[in-house]
Amino acid sequence: MMMNAEFEHINDEECRRFQTSVELAGRKWVGAILLAGARGARRFSEYRTLVEGISDRLLAARLKELETEGLIHRDVQPTTPVSIRYSLTPSGQQLISLLHPLVTWSRERMSMTPH
């Protein structure tokens, strides 16, 4: 089998890193949560409104995962009651930008595929 020269430089370690990244980005609700952040959601209730259909429990879990992965920043203000705000990190902003061509690709693909 002949290998495409464009991919010859990719080694197994890079493939594993890529796989991990793709699985993170493709996890259910992650794209919608990042998009909500890019659209200006800052409070939990704003994310819940913009990410239609997600449960509070799952939204809280995903926000925590995205914080752990460095894609979302969680800022806790010691007010009464406590105020928590979320924002995309530069890495989170970069990921949502990188996913945009995939949205375009899927739109074009769906227009060519019989329903």
C-alpha positions in Angstrom: 0.0 0.0 0.0 1.4 3.4 -1.0 1.2 6.1 1.7 0.2 9.7 0.9 3.3 11.9 1.3 1.3 14.5 3.2 0.8 12.0 6.1 4.3 10.3 6.2 5.5 12.6 9.0 2.7 11.6 11.4 3.9 9.0 13.9 2.0 6.8 16.4 2.4 9.3 19.3 0.9 12.1 17.2 -2.0 9.7 16.2 -2.7 9.0 19.9 -2.7 12.8 20.8 -5.0 13.4 17.8 -7.3 10.6 18.9 -7.5 12.0 22.4 -8.3 15.5 21.0 -10.9 14.3 18.6 -12.6 12.3 21.3 -12.7 15.3 23.6 -14.1 17.6 20.9 -16.6 15.0 19.8 -17.9 14.2 23.3 -21.6 14.8 23.5 -22.5 18.5 24.3 -18.9 19.7 24.1 -19.3 21.6 20.8 -22.6 23.1 22.0 -21.1 24.2 25.3 -18.1 25.8 23.6 -20.4 27.5 21.1 -22.5 28.9 23.9 -19.4 30.3 25.5 -18.3 31.8 22.2 -21.8 33.4 21.9 -21.4 35.1 25.3 -22.7 32.7 27.9 -21.0 33.3 31.2 -23.4 32.0 33.9 -24.6 28.4 34.4 -28.2 29.5 33.6 -27.1 31.1 30.3 -25.3 27.9 29.2 -28.4 25.9 30.1 -30.6 28.2 28.0 -28.2 28.1 25.0 -27.5 24.4 25.2 -31.0 23.1 24.6 -31.8 19.7 26.0 -28.9 19.2 28.4 -29.6 18.3 32.0 -28.2 20.4 34.8 -26.2 17.4 36.1 -24.6 16.8 32.7 -23.9 20.5 32.0 -22.1 20.8 35.4 -20.1 17.6 34.6 -19.1 18.9 31.1 -18.2 22.3 32.4 -15.9 20.7 35.0 -14.3 18.5 32.3 -13.8 21.4 30.0 -12.2 23.4 32.9 -9.9 20.4 33.7 -8.9 20.3 30.0 -8.1 24.0 30.0 -10.9 25.0 27.6 -13.1 26.8 30.0 -12.1 29.1 32.9 -14.3 29.1 36.0 -14.2 32.3 38.1 -15.7 32.1 41.6 -16.6 35.5 43.2 -17.0 35.2 47.0 -20.2 37.2 47.1 -23.5 36.3 48.8 -24.7 34.2 47.1 -21.5 33.0 45.4 -21.2 34.2 41.8 -19.6 31.8 39.3 -18.8 32.8 35.8 -17.4 30.7 33.0 -15.4 31.9 29.9 -13.6 30.2 27.1 -9.8 30.1 27.5 -7.7 30.9 24.5 -7.4 27.2 23.9 -11.2 26.8 24.0 -11.6 29.7 21.6 -9.0 28.1 19.3 -10.9 24.8 19.4 -14.2 26.3 18.5 -12.5 28.1 15.6 -11.0 24.8 14.5 -14.4 23.1 14.6 -16.0 25.7 12.3 -14.7 24.2 9.1 -16.2 20.9 10.2 -19.6 22.6 10.5 -19.2 23.9 6.9 -18.1 20.5 5.7 -21.1 18.8 7.4 -23.5 21.3 5.9 -22.1 20.8 2.4 -22.2 17.0 2.9 -25.8 17.0 4.0 -26.8 19.1 1.0 -25.3 16.5 -1.3 -26.7 13.4 0.6 -30.3 12.3 -0.1 -32.4 12.6 3.0 
